[in-house]
Amino acid sequence: MTEIKAEEYKEYLEEQFLNVHEAAGLLEISEQELWDLVHQHKVPTHNIAGAFLRFKKEDIEELKNKWRIERELFPKRERYFAHRSTVRPAHFMENLRDFWYFNDFYIICSILVVVLLYLIISSQ
């Protein structure tokens, strides 16, 4: 059986396990938020030497991917339009201008039909 040197073991721990600061940075959250998640048992943890709280790097990366997938597939719905303050209600003249822009053909044709009907009826 081969014996693991202390330096190799230390390098292994540094590569495989993260402290609270590193894990919070990888998850892009604050350390306090990470501690809250740990207390809620939403993040898997490991105790090294019975005293040091560490996170497996692969567990943290898996959790980050899970959060990303949830965020992209199930975005939170906002109750109101996000840019509500930048959108002002349209004024009467703007509404009238839009109405004319989209319906001018129908309005002109309707007037023309009424005028032609009047001329036909009045000539008899």
N, C-alpha and C positions, 0 to 999 in steps of 0.2 A: 504494500500500500504506500502511496506517495504522501509525503507530508507537505502541507501548505505552509509557506512562509508567511510571517506576519505582514510583511510589506505587500505580498500578493493578495492576501485576504483583505487588507485595507483598501487596495485598489479595486478589488471586486465589490466591496461595500460602497465605495464612492461611485462606481459605475452603475450599480443596480439599485441603490437606495438614495432617496432624496430627503433632505430635511424640510422643515415647514416653509422656510423662505423660498427654497428652490421649487417646491411643489406648488406653492401659491403663484410663483412667477410663471410656471409652466401652464397652470390652469387660468392664468390671467385674472386672478381674484386677489383680494387682500388677505393677509395672514389671519385676520380676525374672522373673515368669512370662512376660511379653511378650517379654523378651529371650531366654528359653529357647525360646519358640516361633519367634522370628526365627532363632535358630541352628539349629533343626530344619527350617527352611524351610517352616513351616506358615502363615506370615503373609506376604503380599506386601509388599515394601518398595521404597522409592525413595530414591536418593541425590540430594540437591539440592546443586548446585555441587560434586559429587564428595566432599563431606565430611559433610553433615548427613543423617542417616537420618530419613526421613519416611514416613508412611503415608497413602495416599489415603483420604479420608474415606469414599468409597463402597465401597472394598474392606473397610474395617473394619466398616461397617454391614452389608455383605453377609455377612461372616464371623460377626458377632454373630447375624444372623438364621439362618444355617446351624446354629450351635451351639444356638440356641433350639429349632429344629425337631428336631435330633437328640436334645436333652434331653427334649422332649415325646413324640416318637414312640418313642424307644428308651431308656427310663429304665434306669439301672443297677439291677440286682437286688441286693438285700442278702442276705447269706447267712443272717442270722437276723432274726427279727421285730424291727423297729426299737425297739419299746417293751417289750422283753423284761423289763427290770427292774421295770416298773410292773405287770406281770401276774403274779400269784402263782397257783400251782396250787390248785385247789379242794380243800377238805377232804371227808372222807367224808360228813359230815352235809349239806353243801351239795349233793353229788352225789345223796344220797338224797332230799333235798327237791326237787331238779329232776326226778328220776325220778318221784316221786309227782305232781308238778305236771303233767307231760306224759302220764302213764299212769294216772291215778286212775280214769278211766272203765273202762278195760280190766281193771284189778285188781278193782274192785267187781263188774263183770259176771262175771268168772271165778269169784269167790267165790260169787256168787249161783247160777250154773250148778251148781257143785259141791254146794252145799247142797240145791238142788232135786233133783239126781240122787240124793243121799243119801236124801232124804225119799221119793222115788219108789221106790227100791230097798228101803228099810227097811219100807215099808208093804205090800209084797207078801208 
